[in-house]
């Protein structure tokens, strides 16, 4: 998983969406992928984001998921 938005140091709003890229490195299509991310400021955890990508991800492809 890769964070695609926001760019590091670019959280200027009090509310911010976070977008991650999920890649299927397997040989089978995956469905209902659980997604989580921890937002930190230094060593302090600011938020824990959780979700579920309900779509299909074909082998060798990637998708973006926005919390």
ABEGO torsion letter per residue (X at the ends): XBBAOBBBGABABABBBBBBBBBBABABBBBGBBBBBBBBBEABBABBBBBBBABBBBBGBBBBBBX
